[in-house]
Amino acid sequence: MQPLSPDVLAILLPLGILCAALLLFGTGLVWARYRDHKSEENREKLIQTILDLVEPWAGSRTAAWAWYRTYTISALGGLTAEQLIMRGRANDVIAYLTHIRQGGHA
């Protein structure tokens, strides 16, 4: 076998590095994107659930969005529903709204 010329090495070496990088890190990046996408879908479903609970007494979807973004919930640390969801506490907001819907006090 003849040694490879410098020109051939210059072409093959970056391709080899690229292939190695894809093999080592590519699948991890694909998994991370998939995980983040699923997480975003789940967050959107939780937001829609909260808006569905708020809309009947807020009067409209627009008013429900305004409540979601601006109304601080003292029982949950004085944070808005939006802030609570960003902190992973969507189930606390849903439980709070369910409690109110069943006649509980805020």
C-alpha positions in Angstrom: 0.0 0.0 0.0 1.3 3.4 -0.9 1.5 6.2 1.6 -1.2 8.8 1.3 -0.3 12.1 -0.3 -0.5 15.3 1.8 -3.5 16.4 -0.3 -5.4 13.3 0.4 -4.6 13.5 4.1 -5.8 17.1 4.2 -9.2 15.9 2.8 -9.5 12.8 4.9 -8.4 14.1 8.3 -11.2 16.7 8.8 -13.7 14.2 7.6 -12.4 11.6 10.0 -12.6 14.1 12.9 -16.1 15.1 11.8 -17.2 11.4 11.7 -15.7 10.7 15.1 -17.4 13.8 16.6 -20.7 12.7 15.2 -20.3 9.2 16.5 -19.2 10.5 20.0 -21.6 13.4 20.4 -24.2 13.3 17.6 -26.5 10.8 19.3 -26.4 12.8 22.5 -27.3 15.9 20.7 -30.2 14.2 19.0 -31.4 12.8 22.3 -31.1 16.2 24.0 -33.2 17.9 21.2 -35.8 15.1 21.5 -36.0 15.5 25.3 -36.3 19.3 25.1 -39.0 19.0 22.5 -41.0 16.6 24.6 -40.5 18.8 27.7 -41.8 21.8 25.7 -44.8 19.8 24.5 -45.6 18.8 28.1 -45.3 22.4 29.3 -47.6 23.6 26.6 -50.2 21.0 27.6 -50.0 22.1 31.2 -50.4 25.7 30.3 -53.5 24.8 28.2 -54.9 22.9 31.2 -54.4 25.9 33.4 -56.0 28.3 30.9 -58.9 25.9 30.6 -59.4 26.0 34.3 -59.1 29.8 34.5 -61.1 30.8 31.4 -64.7 30.2 32.8 -64.3 32.7 35.6 -61.9 35.0 33.8 -64.4 35.5 31.0 -62.2 35.0 27.9 -59.0 33.3 26.8 -57.3 36.7 26.7 -58.3 37.4 30.3 -57.1 34.0 31.3 -53.7 34.7 29.7 -53.5 38.0 31.5 -54.2 36.2 34.8 -51.7 33.5 34.0 -48.9 36.1 33.4 -49.7 38.8 36.0 -51.7 37.5 38.9 -49.6 36.5 41.9 -50.8 33.6 43.9 -50.1 34.3 47.6 -50.8 30.7 48.6 -48.0 29.6 46.2 -45.3 32.0 47.4 -46.5 35.1 45.7 -45.5 33.9 42.2 -47.5 34.0 39.0 -48.7 30.8 37.3 -46.2 31.5 34.6 -43.3 31.8 37.1 -44.5 28.6 38.9 -44.6 26.6 35.6 -41.1 27.8 34.7 -39.9 26.4 38.1 -41.6 23.1 37.5 -44.6 23.6 39.8 -47.4 23.4 37.3 -49.1 20.7 39.3 -49.2 23.0 42.3 -51.0 25.6 40.1 -53.5 23.0 38.9 -54.2 21.8 42.4 -54.7 25.4 43.6 -57.2 26.1 40.8 -59.0 22.8 41.3 -59.3 23.6 45.0 -60.8 27.0 44.2 -63.1 25.5 41.5 -64.5 23.1 44.2 -65.4 26.0 46.4 -62.2 26.4 48.4 -60.7 29.7 49.4 -57.8 31.3 47.6 
